[in-house]
Amino acid sequence: MSLSDADIATIWLTLQLASVVTILLLLIGTPIAWWLTRTQSWLKGPVSAVVALPLVLPPTVLGFYLLLAMGPSGVIGEITQSLGLGTLAFSFSGLVVASLIYSLPFVVQPIQNAMEAIGERPLEVAATLHASPWDRFFSVVLPLARPGFVTASILGFAHTVGEFGVVLMIGGNIPGETRVVSVAIYDHVESLAYSEAHGLAGAMIVFSFIVLMILYNSQRRGRAASMTFGARP
């Protein structure tokens, strides 16, 4: 059940992908979550549905249409080609874009829930102290919503690591460039290399257990901190 050099490289590539996607998702998902929390626009329902769509849409369906969009004749493909970047399909960049879309609800929804739980009172108090909207966001909202950001980071990272259908459709199975852990396990099983599959699958089980333990512990500490804050006079 030892890991080969190729499998170690696959794990490293997967961790790189998950790290890049998680950072980008936090940057993209935070303003989306804040807008969904504060807006009264009729667009809130449609935007929320679009964000949550990957939760119910089969990964192969999403991957299929992203593959068409990133292809030479697709909307994204034509834009990237006009910029001299070629096409994103079957590249690491394509995996990043696909993962951003597929893991978006796992980051936006925890942050939105944390922001909604803050309520209006802390923001009103900050406003009476003449804090600007930006000051209120960075000094009040972000610190109070910290548990949501922790949960979003863990879920976004873990979900990206565990992707299969979307990354297989978009990236294929190119060693060192698009071959992630889930695809490598499938490849080992398909070629009846069960020993190699056991090694990667066992590593994924350990990783998943550690992620869940971190998530539950962070949520417990967050609830304890909220109870302590609420108990203060």
N, C-alpha and C positions, 0 to 999 in steps of 0.2 A: 504493500500500500504506500510505498514511498513515491514522492513526486519527482517526475523527470524535469530536466531543465526547461523543456517546452511548456510543461504545465506550470512551472514557477513563473515563466515569462507571461503565461496567460493570466495567472492570478495578479501579477503586477499591472498588466494592461487593464484588467477589470477594475482594480483599485484606482488607477489613474482616471479611468472613465467616470467612476462613481464620484471621485473627489471633484473633478471639473464640473460635472453636472450638478452636484449639490451646491457648490458655490454659486453657479449661475442661477440655479433655481431660487436660492435665497434672495439674490439681487432682483430677479424678475418677479418672484412670487410675493415679496413683501408689499410693493405698491399695489399689486392686484388685490391682495387680501385687505389692505387698508381701504381701497376704493370700494370693495364689496361691503366692508363694514360700515362705511359712512354714507354711501350714496342712497338716494331715494329715487333714482332714475328707473324707468321701466326696463332699462337694459340690464339691470342686476340679475333678473331671472335668466335671460339668454346667456349672459356671460358666465354665470354660475354653472349653467348646464354644459357650456363648452369646456370649462375648466374640469368638470367632473366626468366628461365623456369617456376618458380612458379607463375609468373604473368599471364601465359596463360594456365597452366596445371590445370585441375580441382582438387580441394583439396582432394577429395576422391581418385583420382588416385594416387596422391603423398602419401597419407596416407596408401593406400593399399600396395604399394610396400615397403614403410618404415616398415609397419607391418610385411611383409614377411622377410625383411632384419633383423629385430630385433628379430624375432622369434627364437626358438631353433635350427632350421635348416638353418637359414639365415646367411649371411656373418658376419653381426654385432653381431648377437646372439651368434655365435660360438666363436667370439673373446671375448666378455664379459663373456661368461661362462668359457672359458679357464683361464680368469683372476680372476675367483671366484666371479664375480659381478652378476651372473644370467643373465636374459634377461631384456632388457630395456622396452619392451612392457608393457603397463598398469602400468607405474610407472612415477613419477615426472621427473626422469632423461630422460625417453623416450620422454616426452612432451618437454623438453628442446631441445633435439636433433632435433625433428621434427620441432619445432618452429624456430630453427636456420636456417634450410634449407628453410622453407616456407617464412620467413621474410627477408632472405638475400638480395634480390634485393632492398628492401625498405631502406636498409642502404648503400649498395655499390653504387648504382646509384647516390644519392645526393652527397655523398663524392667525387665520380669520377667527377661529373659535376663541383663541386667547385674547385677541383684540376686542371681540364682542363682549367677553367676560369682564373687561375693565369697566365698562359702563361710562356714563356721561360725567359723573361727579368729579373724578380726578381731573378731567380736562377742564371742567368749569372752574375748579379751584385754581388751576394753573392760569386760566384766562383772566381771572380776577387779579392775579399777580402780574398781569401785563406780559405774559409769555406769548411769543409769536406762535403761529401754527407749527413752524419748524421746531421751535423750542419744545412745544408740547409733545410733538411726535418723538423727538430724540430723548427728552428728559423724563417723559411720563409713559408714553405708549411702549416704547421699546423695552425699558426695564421691567414694566409690569407684565409684558407679553413674553418675557424670556422663556418660561417653560414651553410655550408654544413653538418658539424658535428651536429649542433643543429637540423637541419631539419631531418637528418638521425636518431637521437636519438628519436625525437618525433614520426616519422613515424614508426620506428621499435617497439617502446613501444606500440603505439596505435594499430598497426596491430596485434601484439601478443595478446593483450587483446581481440580483436574482432575475433580471429580464432574460427572456428567451426568444419569444416569437418575433417581437419588433426588431431586436438586434440581428436575428438570423435573416430576416427579410431585407433589412437595410445594409448590413455589413457582410453577410455571407460568413465565410469561415477562412479568413486569410490570416495565417499565423503571424504574430508580431504586429498586426495592424488592426484587425477586427475580430479576432478569435477570442471571445471572452469565456469565462468559466462555464456558464450554462451551455454554450455551444460546444465547448470542449468535452463536457460530460456526455452530451448527446452523440458526439463523434466517436468517443471511446466505446459507448454501448453499441452503436451501430456497427463498429468494427469488431465487436465481441472482446474488446480489451477491458475486461471487467476489473482487473486489478488497478489499472489506471483510473477507471471510473470510480472505484471505491475510494481512492486517495483524494480525488477532487470533491466527491460527494461528501466524504467525511469532513473535509475542511469546511465545506459549506454548512454542514450541520453545526459544527462548533461555532462558526461565525454567526449563524442565525441565533443560536442560543445566547451568545455573548451580547448581540445587539438587543435581544428582547430583555435581557437582564438589565442592561444599561437603560433601556427605555422605561421599564417598570420602576427602577430605582429613581430615575430622574422625575418621573411623574409623582412618586410618593414624596420625594423631597419638595416638589412644587406644591403639592397639597398641604404639606406640613407648614411650609413657609406662608401659604395663603391663610391658613388657620391662625398662625402666630400673628400675622399682620392684622387680621380681622379682630383678634382679641385685644389689640392695643387700645387704650382709652383715647 
